[in-house]
């Protein structure tokens, strides 16, 4: 069970995320996390980019994503 302080931190994090990201972007993030679970047997709280950056799997995908954003997989570790 969480303490009241932990609950306040989680609520603040949620509210900040809602302000910072659009509903569409959050939907894409959920689909990315779903793909990580279905295709890579990864954690539900991690994106595909984060998973392959952390594990080194699928280096070609990281290479393609790097065309969109420099060092995308490395920067997304922990998402």
OpenMM code with the backbone's topology and positions (N, CA, C; nanometers):
from openmm import Vec3, app, unit

residues = "UNK UNK UNK UNK UNK UNK UNK UNK UNK UNK UNK UNK UNK UNK UNK UNK UNK UNK UNK UNK UNK UNK UNK UNK UNK UNK UNK UNK UNK UNK UNK UNK UNK UNK UNK UNK UNK UNK UNK UNK UNK UNK UNK UNK UNK UNK UNK UNK UNK UNK UNK UNK UNK UNK UNK UNK UNK UNK UNK UNK UNK UNK UNK UNK UNK UNK UNK UNK UNK UNK UNK UNK UNK UNK UNK UNK UNK UNK UNK".split()
positions = [
    Vec3(0.0838, -0.1177, 0.0000),
    Vec3(0.0000, 0.0000, 0.0000),
    Vec3(0.0886, 0.1245, 0.0000),
    Vec3(0.0480, 0.2239, -0.0785),
    Vec3(0.1245, 0.3485, -0.0890),
    Vec3(0.0895, 0.4446, 0.0232),
    Vec3(0.1887, 0.5247, 0.0582),
    Vec3(0.1642, 0.6293, 0.1570),
    Vec3(0.0926, 0.7448, 0.0879),
    Vec3(0.0404, 0.8348, 0.1673),
    Vec3(-0.0282, 0.9510, 0.1105),
    Vec3(0.0681, 1.0367, 0.0289),
    Vec3(0.1913, 1.0467, 0.0754),
    Vec3(0.2940, 1.1234, 0.0024),
    Vec3(0.3229, 1.0605, -0.1343),
    Vec3(0.3330, 0.9276, -0.1391),
    Vec3(0.3561, 0.8580, -0.2664),
    Vec3(0.2390, 0.8789, -0.3615),
    Vec3(0.1175, 0.8757, -0.3086),
    Vec3(-0.0016, 0.9012, -0.3908),
    Vec3(0.0006, 1.0418, -0.4490),
    Vec3(0.0386, 1.1401, -0.3681),
    Vec3(0.0454, 1.2786, -0.4167),
    Vec3(0.1476, 1.2917, -0.5291),
    Vec3(0.2603, 1.2240, -0.5154),
    Vec3(0.3652, 1.2281, -0.6188),
    Vec3(0.3137, 1.1662, -0.7482),
    Vec3(0.2449, 1.0518, -0.7379),
    Vec3(0.1908, 0.9860, -0.8573),
    Vec3(0.0844, 1.0715, -0.9255),
    Vec3(-0.0014, 1.1340, -0.8473),
    Vec3(-0.1061, 1.2201, -0.9036),
    Vec3(-0.0439, 1.3407, -0.9731),
    Vec3(0.0577, 1.3999, -0.9119),
    Vec3(0.1262, 1.5140, -0.9733),
    Vec3(0.1936, 1.4730, -1.1042),
    Vec3(0.2533, 1.3557, -1.1041),
    Vec3(0.3178, 1.3052, -1.2264),
    Vec3(0.2144, 1.2846, -1.3366),
    Vec3(0.0999, 1.2262, -1.3026),
    Vec3(-0.0072, 1.2053, -1.3986),
    Vec3(-0.0581, 1.3378, -1.4547),
    Vec3(-0.0844, 1.4332, -1.3675),
    Vec3(-0.1358, 1.5633, -1.4111),
    Vec3(-0.0352, 1.6358, -1.5003),
    Vec3(0.0914, 1.6262, -1.4676),
    Vec3(0.1956, 1.6870, -1.5497),
    Vec3(0.2012, 1.6212, -1.6872),
    Vec3(0.1880, 1.4894, -1.6918),
    Vec3(0.1902, 1.4163, -1.8182),
    Vec3(0.0730, 1.4554, -1.9071),
    Vec3(-0.0447, 1.4708, -1.8462),
    Vec3(-0.1638, 1.5092, -1.9226),
    Vec3(-0.1461, 1.6494, -1.9817),
    Vec3(-0.0841, 1.7404, -1.9061),
    Vec3(-0.0608, 1.8765, -1.9557),
    Vec3(0.0444, 1.8784, -2.0657),
    Vec3(0.1477, 1.7953, -2.0508),
    Vec3(0.2627, 1.7980, -2.1405),
    Vec3(0.2360, 1.7259, -2.2729),
    Vec3(0.1577, 1.6189, -2.2689),
    Vec3(0.1370, 1.5357, -2.3882),
    Vec3(-0.0096, 1.5345, -2.4268),
    Vec3(-0.0332, 1.5365, -2.5578),
    Vec3(-0.1711, 1.5319, -2.6061),
    Vec3(-0.2284, 1.3914, -2.5869),
    Vec3(-0.3578, 1.3821, -2.5951),
    Vec3(-0.4249, 1.2527, -2.5839),
    Vec3(-0.3778, 1.1592, -2.6952),
    Vec3(-0.3605, 1.2120, -2.8153),
    Vec3(-0.3141, 1.1313, -2.9281),
    Vec3(-0.1736, 1.0779, -2.9017),
    Vec3(-0.0847, 1.1619, -2.8515),
    Vec3(0.0517, 1.1177, -2.8221),
    Vec3(0.0513, 1.0090, -2.7142),
    Vec3(-0.0325, 1.0264, -2.6127),
    Vec3(-0.0404, 0.9249, -2.5067),
    Vec3(-0.0957, 0.7943, -2.5609),
    Vec3(-0.1875, 0.8009, -2.6574),
    Vec3(-0.2384, 0.6797, -2.7219),
    Vec3(-0.1263, 0.6090, -2.7981),
    Vec3(-0.0468, 0.6864, -2.8708),
    Vec3(0.0665, 0.6262, -2.9425),
    Vec3(0.1651, 0.5610, -2.8459),
    Vec3(0.1864, 0.6238, -2.7330),
    Vec3(0.2760, 0.5681, -2.6317),
    Vec3(0.2235, 0.4344, -2.5798),
    Vec3(0.0937, 0.4264, -2.5557),
    Vec3(0.0325, 0.3013, -2.5087),
    Vec3(0.0479, 0.1923, -2.6143),
    Vec3(0.0273, 0.2270, -2.7408),
    Vec3(0.0424, 0.1289, -2.8478),
    Vec3(0.1874, 0.0821, -2.8589),
    Vec3(0.2811, 0.1732, -2.8377),
    Vec3(0.4233, 0.1395, -2.8381),
    Vec3(0.4544, 0.0407, -2.7252),
    Vec3(0.4011, 0.0672, -2.6075),
    Vec3(0.4222, -0.0228, -2.4934),
    Vec3(0.3553, -0.1583, -2.5178),
    Vec3(0.2386, -0.1579, -2.5803),
    Vec3(0.1702, -0.2824, -2.6143),
    Vec3(0.2553, -0.3643, -2.7113),
    Vec3(0.3123, -0.2970, -2.8109),
    Vec3(0.4002, -0.3661, -2.9057),
    Vec3(0.5204, -0.4271, -2.8357),
    Vec3(0.5737, -0.3590, -2.7367),
    Vec3(0.6870, -0.4112, -2.6606),
    Vec3(0.6482, -0.5410, -2.5900),
    Vec3(0.5282, -0.5461, -2.5341),
    Vec3(0.4827, -0.6672, -2.4650),
    Vec3(0.4561, -0.7796, -2.5653),
    Vec3(0.3842, -0.7482, -2.6732),
    Vec3(0.3440, -0.8514, -2.7685),
    Vec3(0.4601, -0.9075, -2.8501),
    Vec3(0.5476, -0.8193, -2.8989),
    Vec3(0.6493, -0.8628, -2.9938),
    Vec3(0.7855, -0.8910, -2.9317),
    Vec3(0.8160, -0.8261, -2.8193),
    Vec3(0.9484, -0.8439, -2.7589),
    Vec3(0.9416, -0.9074, -2.6202),
    Vec3(0.8195, -0.9409, -2.5758),
    Vec3(0.7987, -0.9970, -2.4428),
    Vec3(0.8617, -0.9073, -2.3358),
    Vec3(0.8472, -0.7758, -2.3559),
    Vec3(0.9052, -0.6783, -2.2643),
    Vec3(0.8062, -0.6331, -2.1592),
    Vec3(0.8493, -0.5375, -2.0803),
    Vec3(0.7679, -0.4817, -1.9732),
    Vec3(0.6569, -0.3928, -2.0302),
    Vec3(0.5430, -0.3930, -1.9639),
    Vec3(0.4310, -0.3090, -2.0074),
    Vec3(0.4581, -0.1617, -1.9832),
    Vec3(0.5591, -0.1289, -1.9052),
    Vec3(0.5922, 0.0101, -1.8746),
    Vec3(0.7094, 0.0614, -1.9569),
    Vec3(0.7449, -0.0090, -2.0638),
    Vec3(0.8623, 0.0276, -2.1423),
    Vec3(0.8257, 0.0335, -2.2897),
    Vec3(0.8817, 0.1303, -2.3617),
    Vec3(0.8573, 0.1396, -2.5048),
    Vec3(0.9503, 0.0447, -2.5805),
    Vec3(0.9177, 0.0212, -2.7061),
    Vec3(1.0021, -0.0645, -2.7902),
    Vec3(1.1420, -0.0051, -2.8008),
    Vec3(1.1509, 0.1251, -2.8223),
    Vec3(1.2814, 0.1913, -2.8348),
    Vec3(1.3656, 0.1740, -2.7099),
    Vec3(1.3030, 0.1905, -2.5957),
    Vec3(1.3741, 0.1743, -2.4699),
    Vec3(1.4237, 0.0310, -2.4538),
    Vec3(1.3388, -0.0637, -2.4877),
    Vec3(1.3739, -0.2053, -2.4742),
    Vec3(1.4923, -0.2427, -2.5634),
    Vec3(1.4866, -0.2027, -2.6897),
    Vec3(1.5957, -0.2421, -2.7792),
    Vec3(1.7225, -0.1623, -2.7516),
    Vec3(1.7079, -0.0405, -2.7008),
    Vec3(1.8260, 0.0365, -2.6624),
    Vec3(1.8965, -0.0251, -2.5423),
    Vec3(1.8174, -0.0745, -2.4484),
    Vec3(1.8717, -0.1341, -2.3260),
    Vec3(1.9314, -0.2716, -2.3522),
    Vec3(1.8653, -0.3518, -2.4369),
    Vec3(1.9086, -0.4897, -2.4576),
    Vec3(2.0009, -0.5075, -2.5772),
    Vec3(2.0011, -0.4106, -2.6696),
    Vec3(2.0834, -0.4241, -2.7893),
    Vec3(2.0189, -0.5078, -2.8985),
    Vec3(1.8941, -0.5490, -2.8764),
    Vec3(1.8222, -0.6245, -2.9794),
    Vec3(1.7772, -0.5299, -3.0900),
    Vec3(1.7638, -0.5808, -3.2087),
    Vec3(1.7121, -0.5080, -3.3249),
    Vec3(1.7893, -0.3794, -3.3539),
    Vec3(1.9207, -0.3892, -3.3749),
    Vec3(1.9991, -0.2683, -3.4008),
    Vec3(1.9566, -0.1949, -3.5281),
    Vec3(1.8999, -0.2680, -3.6246),
    Vec3(1.8537, -0.2011, -3.7477),
    Vec3(1.7397, -0.1049, -3.7185),
    Vec3(1.6531, -0.1429, -3.6271),
    Vec3(1.5423, -0.0540, -3.5906),
    Vec3(1.5968, 0.0730, -3.5266),
    Vec3(1.6960, 0.0584, -3.4393),
    Vec3(1.7589, 0.1771, -3.3786),
    Vec3(1.8225, 0.2640, -3.4867),
    Vec3(1.8836, 0.2015, -3.5843),
    Vec3(1.9463, 0.2753, -3.6934),
    Vec3(1.8413, 0.3561, -3.7696),
    Vec3(1.7246, 0.2957, -3.7971),
    Vec3(1.6176, 0.3672, -3.8684),
    Vec3(1.5618, 0.4808, -3.7833),
    Vec3(1.5431, 0.4553, -3.6545),
    Vec3(1.4905, 0.5591, -3.5658),
    Vec3(1.5883, 0.6742, -3.5485),
    Vec3(1.7162, 0.6444, -3.5616),
    Vec3(1.8184, 0.7479, -3.5494),
    Vec3(1.8049, 0.8507, -3.6624),
    Vec3(1.7466, 0.8089, -3.7753),
    Vec3(1.7222, 0.9022, -3.8864),
    Vec3(1.6175, 1.0072, -3.8467),
    Vec3(1.5263, 0.9695, -3.7590),
    Vec3(1.4230, 1.0623, -3.7128),
    Vec3(1.4709, 1.1493, -3.5976),
    Vec3(1.5483, 1.0881, -3.5072),
    Vec3(1.5948, 1.1587, -3.3885),
    Vec3(1.7299, 1.1015, -3.3488),
    Vec3(1.8277, 1.1865, -3.3339),
    Vec3(1.9627, 1.1436, -3.3003),
    Vec3(1.9652, 1.0614, -3.1713),
    Vec3(2.0265, 0.9452, -3.1770),
    Vec3(2.0422, 0.8548, -3.0610),
    Vec3(1.9083, 0.8249, -2.9933),
    Vec3(1.8056, 0.8018, -3.0750),
    Vec3(1.6706, 0.7814, -3.0227),
    Vec3(1.6628, 0.6679, -2.9205),
    Vec3(1.7167, 0.5517, -2.9528),
    Vec3(1.7067, 0.4372, -2.8620),
    Vec3(1.7790, 0.4626, -2.7309),
    Vec3(1.8973, 0.5213, -2.7386),
    Vec3(1.9743, 0.5486, -2.6160),
    Vec3(1.9023, 0.6498, -2.5281),
    Vec3(1.8451, 0.7536, -2.5897),
    Vec3(1.7749, 0.8563, -2.5123),
    Vec3(1.6439, 0.8054, -2.4527),
    Vec3(1.5840, 0.7029, -2.5140),
    Vec3(1.4557, 0.6555, -2.4668),
    Vec3(1.4677, 0.5484, -2.3601),
    Vec3(1.5879, 0.5046, -2.3268),
    Vec3(1.6038, 0.4037, -2.2231),
    Vec3(1.5391, 0.4515, -2.0939),
    Vec3(1.4592, 0.3636, -2.0363),
    Vec3(1.3915, 0.3988, -1.9117),
    Vec3(1.2520, 0.4534, -1.9320),
    Vec3(1.2081, 0.4671, -2.0560),
    Vec3(1.0716, 0.5148, -2.0809),
    Vec3(0.9730, 0.4020, -2.0654),
] * unit.nanometer
topology = app.Topology()
chain = topology.addChain("A")
for resn in residues:
    res = topology.addResidue(resn, chain)
    for name in ("N", "CA", "C"):
        topology.addAtom(name, app.Element.getBySymbol(name[0]), res)
